[in-house]
Amino acid sequence: MKTIKSLLSVLMLFGLSIPPLAEAQSAERKKDDSVAYCHLKFPAIREDTLYSDRPVLKDPRDGDIIDFYGPCDYDPLGKEAVLQQRTDLVRERNHLEDNR
């Protein structure tokens, strides 16, 4: 019981510093809201180049198009895109093997 009273006393004592903290968090949110997001469409990476040092996008006429909503500076051949498509490929192959 003493611990709870002590904790409440400390919270009330330092309660004056909570509003500035809340203002700082809202400023961060505003900063995040100012990031530009775009709707991008681009071809997937060719599977035969997915594990190479230089991945290559598929021909857009193949119809394997990724519909992406995120940062405007997103690189469809960047590390993040390669890792995501590798994960998707492994998941797809495992799903096919499980259904045999």
C-alpha positions as CSV (number, residue, x, y, z in Angstrom):
1,M,0.0,0.0,0.0
2,K,2.9,2.3,0.8
3,T,4.3,1.6,-2.7
4,I,1.1,2.7,-4.4
5,K,0.9,5.9,-2.3
6,S,4.5,6.7,-3.1
7,L,4.0,6.0,-6.8
8,L,0.9,8.3,-6.9
9,S,2.8,11.0,-5.1
10,V,5.6,10.9,-7.6
11,L,3.1,10.9,-10.5
12,M,1.3,13.9,-9.1
13,L,4.6,15.7,-8.3
14,F,5.9,15.2,-11.9
15,G,2.5,15.6,-13.4
16,L,3.5,19.1,-14.6
17,S,6.0,17.6,-17.0
18,I,3.4,15.4,-18.8
19,P,1.8,18.1,-21.0
20,P,5.1,19.1,-22.6
21,L,5.7,15.4,-23.3
22,A,2.3,15.1,-24.9
23,E,3.1,18.2,-27.1
24,A,6.4,16.6,-28.2
25,Q,4.6,13.4,-29.2
26,S,2.0,15.4,-31.2
27,A,4.8,17.3,-32.9
28,E,6.4,14.0,-33.9
29,R,3.0,12.8,-35.3
30,K,2.7,16.0,-37.3
31,K,6.2,15.4,-38.7
32,D,5.2,11.9,-39.7
33,D,2.0,13.1,-41.3
34,S,4.1,15.4,-43.5
35,V,5.8,12.4,-45.1
36,A,4.6,12.1,-48.7
37,Y,2.9,8.8,-49.6
38,C,2.3,7.7,-53.1
39,H,0.3,5.0,-54.9
40,L,2.8,3.2,-57.1
41,K,2.5,0.3,-59.6
42,F,5.5,-1.5,-60.8
43,P,6.4,-5.0,-62.2
44,A,7.6,-7.7,-59.8
45,I,11.2,-8.8,-59.7
46,R,12.0,-11.7,-62.0
47,E,12.4,-14.8,-59.9
48,D,15.6,-15.9,-61.7
49,T,17.3,-12.6,-60.5
50,L,15.7,-12.4,-57.1
51,Y,18.7,-13.9,-55.3
52,S,21.3,-12.2,-57.5
53,D,23.3,-9.0,-56.8
54,R,21.4,-7.2,-59.5
55,P,17.7,-8.0,-59.5
56,V,15.7,-7.1,-62.6
57,L,12.1,-6.2,-62.9
58,K,9.7,-8.4,-65.0
59,D,8.3,-7.1,-68.3
60,P,5.2,-5.1,-67.4
61,R,3.3,-6.9,-70.2
62,D,3.6,-10.1,-68.2
63,G,1.0,-8.6,-65.9
64,D,2.8,-9.4,-62.6
65,I,2.3,-5.9,-61.2
66,I,2.7,-4.8,-57.6
67,D,0.2,-2.3,-56.4
68,F,2.1,-0.3,-53.7
69,Y,1.0,2.5,-51.3
70,G,3.9,4.0,-49.3
71,P,6.8,6.4,-49.4
72,C,7.2,8.1,-52.7
73,D,11.0,7.3,-52.7
74,Y,10.3,3.5,-52.5
75,D,12.8,1.6,-54.7
76,P,11.1,-1.5,-56.4
77,L,14.6,-3.0,-56.7
78,G,15.8,-2.0,-53.2
79,K,16.6,-4.3,-50.3
80,E,13.2,-4.0,-48.7
81,A,11.4,-5.0,-52.0
82,V,13.8,-7.9,-52.6
83,L,13.3,-9.3,-49.1
84,Q,9.5,-9.0,-49.3
85,Q,9.4,-10.7,-52.7
86,R,11.8,-13.5,-51.5
87,T,9.5,-14.1,-48.5
88,D,6.4,-14.2,-50.8
89,L,8.2,-16.7,-53.1
90,V,9.1,-19.0,-50.3
91,R,5.6,-18.8,-48.8
92,E,4.1,-19.6,-52.2
93,R,6.4,-22.6,-52.8
94,N,5.7,-23.9,-49.3
95,H,2.0,-23.6,-49.9
96,L,2.3,-25.5,-53.2
97,E,4.2,-28.3,-51.5
98,D,1.7,-28.6,-48.7
99,N,-1.2,-29.0,-51.2
100,R,0.4,-32.0,-52.9
